Amino acid sequence: MERMSKGFTLIELMAVIVIISLIAILTFPNIVNQINKSKKANNDNIKTLVIEAAKKYVSDNVNDFDSDEYCIPISELESNNYIEESIIATGDDISNMGIIYKNNNYSIAKCESGGS
């Protein structure tokens, strides 16, 4: 009687699992690194958009600024339609932050007392 071989042996299946595991182990750090890089790039782009919106806000409301330093809450930019709320929701949680306008420089920081 002749024996017909159907399927794979346990050794062959284990070898395939080991090879797939090695590939996963070698590629996982690169995948995580790329994800982190894309998140950082996204957050940098959001911060740039917010700062550009603040610049437009300052140029539109230049007469409202009575000092060299002013804090523009991000919520104020949203409520005056300089930025969309969905833009802030996609990045770091900066919705409770503000744009510090000081001597024609802009930075993102926590507003101490809402405005001015």
C-alpha positions in Angstrom: 0.0 0.0 0.0 1.3 3.4 -1.0 1.1 6.2 1.5 -0.2 9.5 0.1 1.2 12.7 1.6 -1.4 15.4 2.2 -0.7 18.6 4.0 2.3 19.9 5.8 4.3 18.3 8.6 4.4 20.0 12.0 8.1 20.9 11.4 7.2 22.7 8.2 4.4 24.7 9.9 6.7 25.6 12.8 9.4 26.8 10.4 6.9 29.0 8.6 5.7 30.4 12.0 9.3 31.1 13.0 10.1 32.9 9.8 6.9 35.1 10.0 7.8 35.8 13.7 11.3 37.0 12.7 10.0 39.2 10.0 7.5 40.8 12.4 10.1 41.3 15.1 12.5 43.0 12.6 9.8 45.3 11.1 7.8 46.3 14.2 10.3 48.9 15.5 10.4 50.6 12.0 6.6 50.7 11.8 6.3 52.2 15.3 9.0 54.7 14.4 7.1 55.8 11.2 3.9 56.1 13.1 5.6 58.4 15.7 7.2 60.5 12.9 3.9 61.0 11.2 2.2 62.0 14.5 4.9 64.6 15.1 4.7 65.9 11.6 0.9 66.2 12.0 1.2 68.1 15.3 3.8 70.4 13.8 1.5 71.2 10.9 -1.4 71.8 13.2 0.7 74.2 15.3 1.8 76.0 12.2 -1.9 76.4 11.1 -2.9 77.7 14.5 0.0 80.2 14.5 -0.9 81.4 11.0 -4.5 81.8 12.2 -3.3 83.9 15.1 -1.3 86.1 12.8 -4.4 86.7 10.7 -6.4 87.4 13.9 -3.8 89.9 15.1 -3.7 91.7 11.7 -7.5 91.9 11.6 -7.8 93.1 15.2 -4.6 95.2 15.5 -6.4 98.1 17.2 -7.6 95.8 20.0 -4.1 95.1 21.3 -3.1 97.6 23.9 0.2 95.9 25.0 3.2 94.2 23.4 2.2 90.9 24.9 -1.2 89.3 24.4 -2.6 85.8 24.8 -5.1 84.7 22.2 -7.0 81.6 23.4 -7.4 78.9 20.7 -11.1 78.9 21.6 -11.3 82.5 20.5 -9.7 81.6 17.2 -12.3 78.8 16.8 -15.3 81.0 17.8 -14.2 83.7 15.3 -13.8 81.1 12.5 -10.0 81.5 12.1 -9.6 77.8 12.6 -11.9 74.8 12.6 -12.5 72.8 15.8 -11.8 69.6 13.9 -8.2 70.7 13.1 -7.4 70.9 16.8 -9.1 67.6 17.6 -6.7 65.7 15.3 -3.5 66.7 17.0 -2.1 67.2 20.5 -4.6 68.5 23.1 -3.9 72.2 22.7 -7.5 73.3 22.8 -7.0 74.8 26.3 -3.9 76.6 25.2 -3.4 79.9 23.5 -1.1 81.8 21.2 1.2 84.2 22.9 1.8 87.2 20.8 4.8 89.1 22.1 6.9 91.6 20.1 5.7 90.1 16.7 6.6 86.6 17.8 4.1 83.8 18.3 4.3 80.8 20.4 1.8 78.2 21.8 1.5 78.2 25.6 -1.1 78.2 28.3 -2.9 81.5 28.7 -2.6 82.8 32.3 -5.8 84.8 32.3 -7.7 84.2 29.0 -6.7 87.3 27.0 -4.2 90.2 27.3 
